[in-house]
Amino acid sequence: MEIIKVCPEIGVVMDVDSGLIAEMRKDVISVDLTPVEEEINKLEKLAKAFENSLDPRYAPLKAYPGREGTYEIAGLFQGMFFGFWIALAILVLVVILVIKINPGLIGL
């Protein structure tokens, strides 16, 4: 909101956005909230991107076009990776347990 002083001697101002001419008052403070609104819009955009990062159907904020499903693929590979190592650890424990119970299986 921009204000132009039409006649500062008698206190007449004009609002540039609406074209309204009015009396300038000393007890009223006018504050431009445009920079605050821009920052709020940036924060809303980042919050929406963070919220979308929890849903695998959306692309990351600064990703190239065609990257939809990136989180879904990453989640699939992460599950496969950890599943492989956990299954391998369980298999090793089962083999050790079977060998301790029946040592004749390995020729002892």
Gaussian input, Z-matrix of N, CA and C with variables (Angstrom, degrees):
# hf/3-21g

backbone

0 1
 N
 C     1     B1
 C     2     B2     1     A1
 N     3     B3     2     A2     1     D1
 C     4     B4     3     A3     2     D2
 C     5     B5     4     A4     3     D3
 N     6     B6     5     A5     4     D4
 C     7     B7     6     A6     5     D5
 C     8     B8     7     A7     6     D6
 N     9     B9     8     A8     7     D7
 C    10    B10     9     A9     8     D8
 C    11    B11    10    A10     9     D9
 N    12    B12    11    A11    10    D10
 C    13    B13    12    A12    11    D11
 C    14    B14    13    A13    12    D12
 N    15    B15    14    A14    13    D13
 C    16    B16    15    A15    14    D14
 C    17    B17    16    A16    15    D15
 N    18    B18    17    A17    16    D16
 C    19    B19    18    A18    17    D17
 C    20    B20    19    A19    18    D18
 N    21    B21    20    A20    19    D19
 C    22    B22    21    A21    20    D20
 C    23    B23    22    A22    21    D21
 N    24    B24    23    A23    22    D22
 C    25    B25    24    A24    23    D23
 C    26    B26    25    A25    24    D24
 N    27    B27    26    A26    25    D25
 C    28    B28    27    A27    26    D26
 C    29    B29    28    A28    27    D27
 N    30    B30    29    A29    28    D28
 C    31    B31    30    A30    29    D29
 C    32    B32    31    A31    30    D30
 N    33    B33    32    A32    31    D31
 C    34    B34    33    A33    32    D32
 C    35    B35    34    A34    33    D33
 N    36    B36    35    A35    34    D34
 C    37    B37    36    A36    35    D35
 C    38    B38    37    A37    36    D36
 N    39    B39    38    A38    37    D37
 C    40    B40    39    A39    38    D38
 C    41    B41    40    A40    39    D39
 N    42    B42    41    A41    40    D40
 C    43    B43    42    A42    41    D41
 C    44    B44    43    A43    42    D42
 N    45    B45    44    A44    43    D43
 C    46    B46    45    A45    44    D44
 C    47    B47    46    A46    45    D45
 N    48    B48    47    A47    46    D46
 C    49    B49    48    A48    47    D47
 C    50    B50    49    A49    48    D48
 N    51    B51    50    A50    49    D49
 C    52    B52    51    A51    50    D50
 C    53    B53    52    A52    51    D51
 N    54    B54    53    A53    52    D52
 C    55    B55    54    A54    53    D53
 C    56    B56    55    A55    54    D54
 N    57    B57    56    A56    55    D55
 C    58    B58    57    A57    56    D56
 C    59    B59    58    A58    57    D57
 N    60    B60    59    A59    58    D58
 C    61    B61    60    A60    59    D59
 C    62    B62    61    A61    60    D60
 N    63    B63    62    A62    61    D61
 C    64    B64    63    A63    62    D62
 C    65    B65    64    A64    63    D63
 N    66    B66    65    A65    64    D64
 C    67    B67    66    A66    65    D65
 C    68    B68    67    A67    66    D66
 N    69    B69    68    A68    67    D67
 C    70    B70    69    A69    68    D68
 C    71    B71    70    A70    69    D69
 N    72    B72    71    A71    70    D70
 C    73    B73    72    A72    71    D71
 C    74    B74    73    A73    72    D72
 N    75    B75    74    A74    73    D73
 C    76    B76    75    A75    74    D74
 C    77    B77    76    A76    75    D75
 N    78    B78    77    A77    76    D76
 C    79    B79    78    A78    77    D77
 C    80    B80    79    A79    78    D78
 N    81    B81    80    A80    79    D79
 C    82    B82    81    A81    80    D80
 C    83    B83    82    A82    81    D81
 N    84    B84    83    A83    82    D82
 C    85    B85    84    A84    83    D83
 C    86    B86    85    A85    84    D84
 N    87    B87    86    A86    85    D85
 C    88    B88    87    A87    86    D86
 C    89    B89    88    A88    87    D87
 N    90    B90    89    A89    88    D88
 C    91    B91    90    A90    89    D89
 C    92    B92    91    A91    90    D90
 N    93    B93    92    A92    91    D91
 C    94    B94    93    A93    92    D92
 C    95    B95    94    A94    93    D93
 N    96    B96    95    A95    94    D94
 C    97    B97    96    A96    95    D95
 C    98    B98    97    A97    96    D96
 N    99    B99    98    A98    97    D97
 C   100   B100    99    A99    98    D98
 C   101   B101   100   A100    99    D99
 N   102   B102   101   A101   100   D100
 C   103   B103   102   A102   101   D101
 C   104   B104   103   A103   102   D102
 N   105   B105   104   A104   103   D103
 C   106   B106   105   A105   104   D104
 C   107   B107   106   A106   105   D105
 N   108   B108   107   A107   106   D106
 C   109   B109   108   A108   107   D107
 C   110   B110   109   A109   108   D108
 N   111   B111   110   A110   109   D109
 C   112   B112   111   A111   110   D110
 C   113   B113   112   A112   111   D111
 N   114   B114   113   A113   112   D112
 C   115   B115   114   A114   113   D113
 C   116   B116   115   A115   114   D114
 N   117   B117   116   A116   115   D115
 C   118   B118   117   A117   116   D116
 C   119   B119   118   A118   117   D117
 N   120   B120   119   A119   118   D118
 C   121   B121   120   A120   119   D119
 C   122   B122   121   A121   120   D120
 N   123   B123   122   A122   121   D121
 C   124   B124   123   A123   122   D122
 C   125   B125   124   A124   123   D123
 N   126   B126   125   A125   124   D124
 C   127   B127   126   A126   125   D125
 C   128   B128   127   A127   126   D126
 N   129   B129   128   A128   127   D127
 C   130   B130   129   A129   128   D128
 C   131   B131   130   A130   129   D129
 N   132   B132   131   A131   130   D130
 C   133   B133   132   A132   131   D131
 C   134   B134   133   A133   132   D132
 N   135   B135   134   A134   133   D133
 C   136   B136   135   A135   134   D134
 C   137   B137   136   A136   135   D135
 N   138   B138   137   A137   136   D136
 C   139   B139   138   A138   137   D137
 C   140   B140   139   A139   138   D138
 N   141   B141   140   A140   139   D139
 C   142   B142   141   A141   140   D140
 C   143   B143   142   A142   141   D141
 N   144   B144   143   A143   142   D142
 C   145   B145   144   A144   143   D143
 C   146   B146   145   A145   144   D144
 N   147   B147   146   A146   145   D145
 C   148   B148   147   A147   146   D146
 C   149   B149   148   A148   147   D147
 N   150   B150   149   A149   148   D148
 C   151   B151   150   A150   149   D149
 C   152   B152   151   A151   150   D150
 N   153   B153   152   A152   151   D151
 C   154   B154   153   A153   152   D152
 C   155   B155   154   A154   153   D153
 N   156   B156   155   A155   154   D154
 C   157   B157   156   A156   155   D155
 C   158   B158   157   A157   156   D156
 N   159   B159   158   A158   157   D157
 C   160   B160   159   A159   158   D158
 C   161   B161   160   A160   159   D159
 N   162   B162   161   A161   160   D160
 C   163   B163   162   A162   161   D161
 C   164   B164   163   A163   162   D162
 N   165   B165   164   A164   163   D163
 C   166   B166   165   A165   164   D164
 C   167   B167   166   A166   165   D165
 N   168   B168   167   A167   166   D166
 C   169   B169   168   A168   167   D167
 C   170   B170   169   A169   168   D168
 N   171   B171   170   A170   169   D169
 C   172   B172   171   A171   170   D170
 C   173   B173   172   A172   171   D171
 N   174   B174   173   A173   172   D172
 C   175   B175   174   A174   173   D173
 C   176   B176   175   A175   174   D174
 N   177   B177   176   A176   175   D175
 C   178   B178   177   A177   176   D176
 C   179   B179   178   A178   177   D177
 N   180   B180   179   A179   178   D178
 C   181   B181   180   A180   179   D179
 C   182   B182   181   A181   180   D180
 N   183   B183   182   A182   181   D181
 C   184   B184   183   A183   182   D182
 C   185   B185   184   A184   183   D183
 N   186   B186   185   A185   184   D184
 C   187   B187   186   A186   185   D185
 C   188   B188   187   A187   186   D186
 N   189   B189   188   A188   187   D187
 C   190   B190   189   A189   188   D188
 C   191   B191   190   A190   189   D189
 N   192   B192   191   A191   190   D190
 C   193   B193   192   A192   191   D191
 C   194   B194   193   A193   192   D192
 N   195   B195   194   A194   193   D193
 C   196   B196   195   A195   194   D194
 C   197   B197   196   A196   195   D195
 N   198   B198   197   A197   196   D196
 C   199   B199   198   A198   197   D197
 C   200   B200   199   A199   198   D198
 N   201   B201   200   A200   199   D199
 C   202   B202   201   A201   200   D200
 C   203   B203   202   A202   201   D201
 N   204   B204   203   A203   202   D202
 C   205   B205   204   A204   203   D203
 C   206   B206   205   A205   204   D204
 N   207   B207   206   A206   205   D205
 C   208   B208   207   A207   206   D206
 C   209   B209   208   A208   207   D207
 N   210   B210   209   A209   208   D208
 C   211   B211   210   A210   209   D209
 C   212   B212   211   A211   210   D210
 N   213   B213   212   A212   211   D211
 C   214   B214   213   A213   212   D212
 C   215   B215   214   A214   213   D213
 N   216   B216   215   A215   214   D214
 C   217   B217   216   A216   215   D215
 C   218   B218   217   A217   216   D216
 N   219   B219   218   A218   217   D217
 C   220   B220   219   A219   218   D218
 C   221   B221   220   A220   219   D219
 N   222   B222   221   A221   220   D220
 C   223   B223   222   A222   221   D221
 C   224   B224   223   A223   222   D222
 N   225   B225   224   A224   223   D223
 C   226   B226   225   A225   224   D224
 C   227   B227   226   A226   225   D225
 N   228   B228   227   A227   226   D226
 C   229   B229   228   A228   227   D227
 C   230   B230   229   A229   228   D228
 N   231   B231   230   A230   229   D229
 C   232   B232   231   A231   230   D230
 C   233   B233   232   A232   231   D231
 N   234   B234   233   A233   232   D232
 C   235   B235   234   A234   233   D233
 C   236   B236   235   A235   234   D234
 N   237   B237   236   A236   235   D235
 C   238   B238   237   A237   236   D236
 C   239   B239   238   A238   237   D237
 N   240   B240   239   A239   238   D238
 C   241   B241   240   A240   239   D239
 C   242   B242   241   A241   240   D240
 N   243   B243   242   A242   241   D241
 C   244   B244   243   A243   242   D242
 C   245   B245   244   A244   243   D243
 N   246   B246   245   A245   244   D244
 C   247   B247   246   A246   245   D245
 C   248   B248   247   A247   246   D246
 N   249   B249   248   A248   247   D247
 C   250   B250   249   A249   248   D248
 C   251   B251   250   A250   249   D249
 N   252   B252   251   A251   250   D250
 C   253   B253   252   A252   251   D251
 C   254   B254   253   A253   252   D252
 N   255   B255   254   A254   253   D253
 C   256   B256   255   A255   254   D254
 C   257   B257   256   A256   255   D255
 N   258   B258   257   A257   256   D256
 C   259   B259   258   A258   257   D257
 C   260   B260   259   A259   258   D258
 N   261   B261   260   A260   259   D259
 C   262   B262   261   A261   260   D260
 C   263   B263   262   A262   261   D261
 N   264   B264   263   A263   262   D262
 C   265   B265   264   A264   263   D263
 C   266   B266   265   A265   264   D264
 N   267   B267   266   A266   265   D265
 C   268   B268   267   A267   266   D266
 C   269   B269   268   A268   267   D267
 N   270   B270   269   A269   268   D268
 C   271   B271   270   A270   269   D269
 C   272   B272   271   A271   270   D270
 N   273   B273   272   A272   271   D271
 C   274   B274   273   A273   272   D272
 C   275   B275   274   A274   273   D273
 N   276   B276   275   A275   274   D274
 C   277   B277   276   A276   275   D275
 C   278   B278   277   A277   276   D276
 N   279   B279   278   A278   277   D277
 C   280   B280   279   A279   278   D278
 C   281   B281   280   A280   279   D279
 N   282   B282   281   A281   280   D280
 C   283   B283   282   A282   281   D281
 C   284   B284   283   A283   282   D282
 N   285   B285   284   A284   283   D283
 C   286   B286   285   A285   284   D284
 C   287   B287   286   A286   285   D285
 N   288   B288   287   A287   286   D286
 C   289   B289   288   A288   287   D287
 C   290   B290   289   A289   288   D288
 N   291   B291   290   A290   289   D289
 C   292   B292   291   A291   290   D290
 C   293   B293   292   A292   291   D291
 N   294   B294   293   A293   292   D292
 C   295   B295   294   A294   293   D293
 C   296   B296   295   A295   294   D294
 N   297   B297   296   A296   295   D295
 C   298   B298   297   A297   296   D296
 C   299   B299   298   A298   297   D297
 N   300   B300   299   A299   298   D298
 C   301   B301   300   A300   299   D299
 C   302   B302   301   A301   300   D300
 N   303   B303   302   A302   301   D301
 C   304   B304   303   A303   302   D302
 C   305   B305   304   A304   303   D303
 N   306   B306   305   A305   304   D304
 C   307   B307   306   A306   305   D305
 C   308   B308   307   A307   306   D306
 N   309   B309   308   A308   307   D307
 C   310   B310   309   A309   308   D308
 C   311   B311   310   A310   309   D309
 N   312   B312   311   A311   310   D310
 C   313   B313   312   A312   311   D311
 C   314   B314   313   A313   312   D312
 N   315   B315   314   A314   313   D313
 C   316   B316   315   A315   314   D314
 C   317   B317   316   A316   315   D315
 N   318   B318   317   A317   316   D316
 C   319   B319   318   A318   317   D317
 C   320   B320   319   A319   318   D318
 N   321   B321   320   A320   319   D319
 C   322   B322   321   A321   320   D320
 C   323   B323   322   A322   321   D321

   B1=1.4415
   B2=1.5218
   B3=1.3151
   B4=1.4512
   B5=1.5200
   B6=1.3163
   B7=1.4617
   B8=1.5259
   B9=1.3108
   B10=1.4610
   B11=1.5233
   B12=1.3274
   B13=1.4714
   B14=1.5311
   B15=1.3217
   B16=1.4640
   B17=1.5222
   B18=1.2967
   B19=1.4616
   B20=1.5336
   B21=1.3347
   B22=1.4731
   B23=1.5351
   B24=1.3328
   B25=1.4664
   B26=1.5208
   B27=1.3287
   B28=1.4617
   B29=1.5305
   B30=1.3454
   B31=1.4620
   B32=1.5154
   B33=1.3149
   B34=1.4659
   B35=1.5242
   B36=1.3455
   B37=1.4629
   B38=1.5194
   B39=1.3412
   B40=1.4613
   B41=1.5288
   B42=1.3366
   B43=1.4662
   B44=1.5231
   B45=1.3252
   B46=1.4574
   B47=1.5231
   B48=1.3094
   B49=1.4675
   B50=1.5277
   B51=1.3179
   B52=1.4672
   B53=1.5247
   B54=1.3226
   B55=1.4622
   B56=1.5107
   B57=1.3149
   B58=1.4635
   B59=1.5250
   B60=1.3113
   B61=1.4608
   B62=1.5216
   B63=1.3262
   B64=1.4636
   B65=1.5207
   B66=1.3257
   B67=1.4550
   B68=1.5269
   B69=1.3187
   B70=1.4576
   B71=1.5241
   B72=1.3414
   B73=1.4597
   B74=1.5171
   B75=1.3106
   B76=1.4658
   B77=1.5255
   B78=1.3345
   B79=1.4610
   B80=1.5322
   B81=1.3286
   B82=1.4610
   B83=1.5237
   B84=1.3126
   B85=1.4591
   B86=1.5215
   B87=1.2861
   B88=1.4602
   B89=1.5204
   B90=1.3261
   B91=1.4666
   B92=1.5202
   B93=1.3097
   B94=1.4585
   B95=1.5326
   B96=1.3294
   B97=1.4553
   B98=1.5320
   B99=1.3190
   B100=1.4600
   B101=1.5288
   B102=1.3458
   B103=1.4705
   B104=1.5330
   B105=1.3232
   B106=1.4632
   B107=1.5266
   B108=1.3348
   B109=1.4590
   B110=1.5287
   B111=1.3318
   B112=1.4669
   B113=1.5343
   B114=1.3233
   B115=1.4666
   B116=1.5279
   B117=1.3184
   B118=1.4667
   B119=1.5251
   B120=1.3266
   B121=1.4645
   B122=1.5208
   B123=1.3429
   B124=1.4720
   B125=1.5255
   B126=1.3304
   B127=1.4658
   B128=1.5256
   B129=1.3296
   B130=1.4639
   B131=1.5232
   B132=1.3278
   B133=1.4616
   B134=1.5318
   B135=1.3291
   B136=1.4686
   B137=1.5236
   B138=1.3264
   B139=1.4647
   B140=1.5212
   B141=1.3199
   B142=1.4627
   B143=1.5313
   B144=1.3325
   B145=1.4683
   B146=1.5303
   B147=1.3329
   B148=1.4593
   B149=1.5228
   B150=1.3163
   B151=1.4607
   B152=1.5291
   B153=1.3265
   B154=1.4530
   B155=1.5281
   B156=1.3283
   B157=1.4651
   B158=1.5272
   B159=1.3163
   B160=1.4595
   B161=1.5233
   B162=1.3318
   B163=1.4630
   B164=1.5268
   B165=1.3227
   B166=1.4697
   B167=1.5207
   B168=1.3109
   B169=1.4639
   B170=1.5187
   B171=1.3310
   B172=1.4521
   B173=1.5207
   B174=1.3279
   B175=1.4685
   B176=1.5235
   B177=1.3281
   B178=1.4684
   B179=1.5298
   B180=1.3277
   B181=1.4682
   B182=1.5244
   B183=1.3187
   B184=1.4625
   B185=1.5234
   B186=1.3192
   B187=1.4553
   B188=1.5259
   B189=1.3214
   B190=1.4584
   B191=1.5229
   B192=1.3132
   B193=1.4752
   B194=1.5309
   B195=1.3144
   B196=1.4587
   B197=1.5153
   B198=1.3242
   B199=1.4564
   B200=1.5217
   B201=1.3281
   B202=1.4561
   B203=1.5207
   B204=1.3044
   B205=1.4614
   B206=1.5146
   B207=1.3294
   B208=1.4586
   B209=1.5207
   B210=1.3243
   B211=1.4614
   B212=1.5273
   B213=1.3152
   B214=1.4593
   B215=1.5341
   B216=1.3135
   B217=1.4675
   B218=1.5263
   B219=1.3259
   B220=1.4626
   B221=1.5238
   B222=1.3143
   B223=1.4614
   B224=1.5177
   B225=1.3235
   B226=1.4638
   B227=1.5219
   B228=1.3347
   B229=1.4580
   B230=1.5235
   B231=1.3162
   B232=1.4675
   B233=1.5185
   B234=1.3259
   B235=1.4662
   B236=1.5132
   B237=1.3239
   B238=1.4720
   B239=1.5282
   B240=1.3344
   B241=1.4614
   B242=1.5267
   B243=1.3232
   B244=1.4572
   B245=1.5282
   B246=1.3169
   B247=1.4617
   B248=1.5144
   B249=1.3359
   B250=1.4611
   B251=1.5229
   B252=1.3201
   B253=1.4661
   B254=1.5296
   B255=1.3060
   B256=1.4700
   B257=1.5238
   B258=1.3334
   B259=1.4690
   B260=1.5245
   B261=1.3338
   B262=1.4605
   B263=1.5317
   B264=1.3373
   B265=1.4653
   B266=1.5218
   B267=1.3321
   B268=1.4659
   B269=1.5218
   B270=1.3295
   B271=1.4648
   B272=1.5214
   B273=1.3151
   B274=1.4716
   B275=1.5268
   B276=1.3291
   B277=1.4607
   B278=1.5246
   B279=1.3212
   B280=1.4682
   B281=1.5233
   B282=1.3246
   B283=1.4733
   B284=1.5223
   B285=1.3195
   B286=1.4746
   B287=1.5179
   B288=1.3144
   B289=1.4615
   B290=1.5236
   B291=1.3142
   B292=1.4644
   B293=1.5257
   B294=1.3197
   B295=1.4682
   B296=1.5336
   B297=1.3378
   B298=1.4697
   B299=1.5206
   B300=1.3193
   B301=1.4646
   B302=1.5334
   B303=1.3069
   B304=1.4683
   B305=1.5189
   B306=1.3471
   B307=1.4665
   B308=1.5227
   B309=1.3198
   B310=1.4423
   B311=1.5129
   B312=1.3108
   B313=1.4711
   B314=1.5129
   B315=1.3348
   B316=1.4694
   B317=1.5243
   B318=1.2893
   B319=1.4668
   B320=1.5096
   B321=1.3274
   B322=1.4706
   B323=1.4871
   A1=108.15
   A2=114.42
   A3=119.93
   A4=109.64
   A5=114.51
   A6=120.21
   A7=108.41
   A8=115.02
   A9=120.62
   A10=107.53
   A11=115.67
   A12=119.94
   A13=108.33
   A14=114.98
   A15=120.69
   A16=109.86
   A17=115.82
   A18=120.94
   A19=107.61
   A20=117.18
   A21=119.25
   A22=113.66
   A23=118.19
   A24=120.07
   A25=111.75
   A26=117.92
   A27=120.44
   A28=112.46
   A29=117.62
   A30=121.53
   A31=114.46
   A32=117.33
   A33=121.39
   A34=108.18
   A35=116.08
   A36=121.61
   A37=109.35
   A38=115.00
   A39=120.35
   A40=109.11
   A41=114.90
   A42=121.46
   A43=107.89
   A44=117.48
   A45=121.63
   A46=111.24
   A47=117.96
   A48=121.16
   A49=112.54
   A50=116.88
   A51=119.87
   A52=113.60
   A53=117.48
   A54=120.59
   A55=113.17
   A56=117.72
   A57=123.34
   A58=109.58
   A59=115.91
   A60=121.17
   A61=107.20
   A62=115.71
   A63=119.82
   A64=109.91
   A65=113.57
   A66=121.22
   A67=109.33
   A68=116.79
   A69=121.44
   A70=108.30
   A71=114.69
   A72=119.06
   A73=109.11
   A74=115.16
   A75=120.59
   A76=112.26
   A77=118.12
   A78=120.56
   A79=113.29
   A80=118.71
   A81=122.38
   A82=108.69
   A83=114.96
   A84=119.82
   A85=108.42
   A86=116.10
   A87=121.81
   A88=108.21
   A89=115.05
   A90=120.07
   A91=108.70
   A92=115.79
   A93=121.14
   A94=108.53
   A95=116.75
   A96=121.93
   A97=112.98
   A98=117.76
   A99=120.79
   A100=112.48
   A101=120.07
   A102=118.81
   A103=112.65
   A104=116.28
   A105=119.49
   A106=110.23
   A107=116.17
   A108=120.48
   A109=111.33
   A110=117.25
   A111=120.82
   A112=110.81
   A113=116.85
   A114=120.35
   A115=111.05
   A116=116.72
   A117=120.07
   A118=110.12
   A119=117.33
   A120=120.40
   A121=111.32
   A122=117.04
   A123=120.25
   A124=110.69
   A125=116.07
   A126=120.12
   A127=111.65
   A128=117.11
   A129=120.00
   A130=110.66
   A131=116.92
   A132=121.23
   A133=110.26
   A134=117.01
   A135=120.47
   A136=111.68
   A137=116.99
   A138=119.91
   A139=110.66
   A140=117.09
   A141=120.96
   A142=110.69
   A143=116.99
   A144=120.61
   A145=110.45
   A146=116.76
   A147=120.04
   A148=110.60
   A149=116.31
   A150=120.45
   A151=110.85
   A152=116.81
   A153=120.65
   A154=112.25
   A155=117.61
   A156=119.53
   A157=111.32
   A158=116.95
   A159=120.02
   A160=112.10
   A161=116.92
   A162=122.20
   A163=108.15
   A164=118.87
   A165=120.34
   A166=114.17
   A167=119.25
   A168=120.60
   A169=113.10
   A170=118.50
   A171=121.92
   A172=111.18
   A173=114.95
   A174=120.83
   A175=109.57
   A176=118.32
   A177=120.45
   A178=111.23
   A179=116.57
   A180=121.92
   A181=112.12
   A182=118.35
   A183=121.14
   A184=111.21
   A185=117.20
   A186=121.44
   A187=110.10
   A188=114.92
   A189=120.11
   A190=109.77
   A191=117.52
   A192=119.68
   A193=111.14
   A194=116.44
   A195=121.09
   A196=113.46
   A197=118.04
   A198=121.06
   A199=112.98
   A200=117.27
   A201=120.14
   A202=108.54
   A203=117.00
   A204=121.40
   A205=113.58
   A206=117.56
   A207=120.64
   A208=110.89
   A209=116.29
   A210=119.84
   A211=111.13
   A212=116.47
   A213=120.30
   A214=110.56
   A215=116.79
   A216=120.94
   A217=110.23
   A218=116.67
   A219=120.03
   A220=110.87
   A221=117.52
   A222=121.21
   A223=111.41
   A224=116.81
   A225=120.81
   A226=110.92
   A227=116.72
   A228=119.93
   A229=112.34
   A230=117.48
   A231=120.43
   A232=110.06
   A233=116.63
   A234=119.94
   A235=111.81
   A236=117.01
   A237=119.85
   A238=111.09
   A239=117.29
   A240=121.76
   A241=111.02
   A242=116.03
   A243=119.04
   A244=111.81
   A245=117.19
   A246=120.38
   A247=111.65
   A248=116.79
   A249=120.48
   A250=111.22
   A251=117.79
   A252=120.77
   A253=111.85
   A254=117.71
   A255=119.96
   A256=109.85
   A257=117.34
   A258=120.15
   A259=110.94
   A260=118.01
   A261=121.40
   A262=110.68
   A263=117.41
   A264=120.67
   A265=110.42
   A266=118.13
   A267=121.14
   A268=110.21
   A269=117.51
   A270=121.31
   A271=111.40
   A272=117.79
   A273=121.34
   A274=110.34
   A275=117.45
   A276=120.11
   A277=111.32
   A278=117.48
   A279=120.65
   A280=110.60
   A281=117.64
   A282=120.73
   A283=110.25
   A284=117.78
   A285=120.74
   A286=110.14
   A287=117.45
   A288=121.36
   A289=111.31
   A290=118.44
   A291=121.89
   A292=110.46
   A293=117.67
   A294=120.80
   A295=110.18
   A296=118.53
   A297=120.40
   A298=111.42
   A299=117.07
   A300=120.60
   A301=110.32
   A302=117.82
   A303=121.23
   A304=109.16
   A305=119.12
   A306=121.34
   A307=113.33
   A308=118.70
   A309=121.38
   A310=112.84
   A311=117.00
   A312=120.08
   A313=112.58
   A314=117.25
   A315=119.94
   A316=110.87
   A317=117.54
   A318=120.65
   A319=115.12
   A320=119.29
   A321=120.88
   A322=110.93
   D1=112.94
   D2=179.60
   D3=-105.34
   D4=142.90
   D5=-179.69
   D6=-124.94
   D7=133.64
   D8=176.80
   D9=-110.42
   D10=132.65
   D11=176.38
   D12=-81.33
   D13=109.98
   D14=-179.26
   D15=-74.46
   D16=-49.87
   D17=178.66
   D18=-140.65
   D19=95.60
   D20=-177.35
   D21=-65.71
   D22=-23.49
   D23=-178.25
   D24=-66.24
   D25=-39.68
   D26=-179.10
   D27=-104.78
   D28=-1.85
   D29=174.50
   D30=81.07
   D31=45.64
   D32=178.39
   D33=-109.62
   D34=129.08
   D35=-179.42
   D36=-129.04
   D37=160.60
   D38=177.50
   D39=-128.63
   D40=133.68
   D41=174.66
   D42=-81.83
   D43=122.75
   D44=-175.13
   D45=-68.00
   D46=-38.24
   D47=-176.25
   D48=-67.47
   D49=-44.82
   D50=-175.77
   D51=-100.39
   D52=-17.81
   D53=-177.48
   D54=79.48
   D55=12.23
   D56=-177.13
   D57=-79.79
   D58=131.29
   D59=176.27
   D60=-105.16
   D61=130.50
   D62=-175.54
   D63=-146.98
   D64=173.15
   D65=178.43
   D66=-81.56
   D67=136.28
   D68=176.79
   D69=-83.03
   D70=129.71
   D71=-178.07
   D72=-115.80
   D73=146.98
   D74=-179.30
   D75=-82.10
   D76=-22.24
   D77=-176.59
   D78=-91.03
   D79=-0.54
   D80=-179.94
   D81=-112.36
   D82=130.45
   D83=179.02
   D84=-108.59
   D85=131.09
   D86=178.06
   D87=-109.49
   D88=126.94
   D89=-177.30
   D90=-122.01
   D91=135.27
   D92=177.69
   D93=-84.62
   D94=115.34
   D95=-177.74
   D96=-99.32
   D97=10.85
   D98=-179.24
   D99=-61.33
   D100=-45.45
   D101=178.25
   D102=-63.63
   D103=-35.97
   D104=178.25
   D105=-66.78
   D106=-40.72
   D107=178.73
   D108=-64.18
   D109=-38.05
   D110=177.62
   D111=-63.57
   D112=-42.25
   D113=178.78
   D114=-66.34
   D115=-38.95
   D116=177.68
   D117=-63.96
   D118=-39.80
   D119=177.66
   D120=-64.11
   D121=-38.69
   D122=175.95
   D123=-62.44
   D124=-45.65
   D125=179.76
   D126=-64.08
   D127=-38.55
   D128=177.40
   D129=-63.77
   D130=-39.13
   D131=178.81
   D132=-64.72
   D133=-43.76
   D134=178.80
   D135=-67.50
   D136=-38.87
   D137=178.36
   D138=-65.27
   D139=-39.71
   D140=177.83
   D141=-65.81
   D142=-38.92
   D143=177.42
   D144=-65.78
   D145=-39.69
   D146=178.07
   D147=-65.61
   D148=-41.40
   D149=177.65
   D150=-64.36
   D151=-40.38
   D152=178.56
   D153=-69.19
   D154=-24.72
   D155=178.84
   D156=-68.63
   D157=-18.53
   D158=176.93
   D159=-82.88
   D160=-13.24
   D161=179.61
   D162=-108.73
   D163=119.62
   D164=-173.77
   D165=-69.90
   D166=-7.35
   D167=-179.50
   D168=-78.27
   D169=-17.29
   D170=-176.93
   D171=-99.39
   D172=154.32
   D173=177.48
   D174=-85.05
   D175=156.63
   D176=174.32
   D177=-61.11
   D178=163.84
   D179=-172.81
   D180=-60.51
   D181=-52.00
   D182=-174.86
   D183=-106.84
   D184=37.97
   D185=-179.94
   D186=-85.88
   D187=157.08
   D188=175.28
   D189=-70.28
   D190=158.30
   D191=178.30
   D192=-60.24
   D193=145.08
   D194=179.29
   D195=87.10
   D196=13.56
   D197=-179.22
   D198=-99.20
   D199=19.28
   D200=177.97
   D201=-64.86
   D202=138.85
   D203=179.93
   D204=89.67
   D205=8.25
   D206=-179.80
   D207=-61.97
   D208=-44.93
   D209=-179.46
   D210=-66.89
   D211=-33.73
   D212=179.99
   D213=-65.70
   D214=-44.07
   D215=178.26
   D216=-66.95
   D217=-41.33
   D218=178.57
   D219=-62.26
   D220=-40.89
   D221=178.02
   D222=-65.03
   D223=-37.14
   D224=177.94
   D225=-64.41
   D226=-47.75
   D227=179.76
   D228=-67.10
   D229=-35.63
   D230=177.68
   D231=-64.43
   D232=-43.92
   D233=177.64
   D234=-62.77
   D235=-40.88
   D236=178.41
   D237=-65.48
   D238=-40.93
   D239=-178.95
   D240=-62.39
   D241=-54.02
   D242=-178.73
   D243=-68.85
   D244=-34.12
   D245=176.56
   D246=-62.54
   D247=-40.58
   D248=178.34
   D249=-61.79
   D250=-47.76
   D251=-177.02
   D252=-69.59
   D253=-37.08
   D254=178.02
   D255=-68.08
   D256=-42.72
   D257=177.92
   D258=-64.19
   D259=-38.63
   D260=178.00
   D261=-64.76
   D262=-40.96
   D263=178.80
   D264=-64.96
   D265=-41.96
   D266=178.36
   D267=-64.76
   D268=-40.38
   D269=178.51
   D270=-63.01
   D271=-42.17
   D272=178.05
   D273=-63.85
   D274=-42.26
   D275=178.47
   D276=-64.14
   D277=-39.63
   D278=178.43
   D279=-66.03
   D280=-41.42
   D281=178.45
   D282=-63.55
   D283=-43.93
   D284=178.69
   D285=-62.97
   D286=-42.00
   D287=179.62
   D288=-64.56
   D289=-42.26
   D290=179.14
   D291=-65.75
   D292=-39.54
   D293=179.46
   D294=-66.92
   D295=-38.66
   D296=178.51
   D297=-67.54
   D298=-37.36
   D299=-179.22
   D300=-72.98
   D301=-43.17
   D302=-177.09
   D303=-129.97
   D304=85.84
   D305=-178.93
   D306=-68.58
   D307=-11.98
   D308=179.52
   D309=-71.00
   D310=-14.31
   D311=179.27
   D312=-67.24
   D313=-28.43
   D314=-179.46
   D315=-105.85
   D316=9.34
   D317=176.42
   D318=89.92
   D319=21.49
   D320=178.31
   D321=-97.72

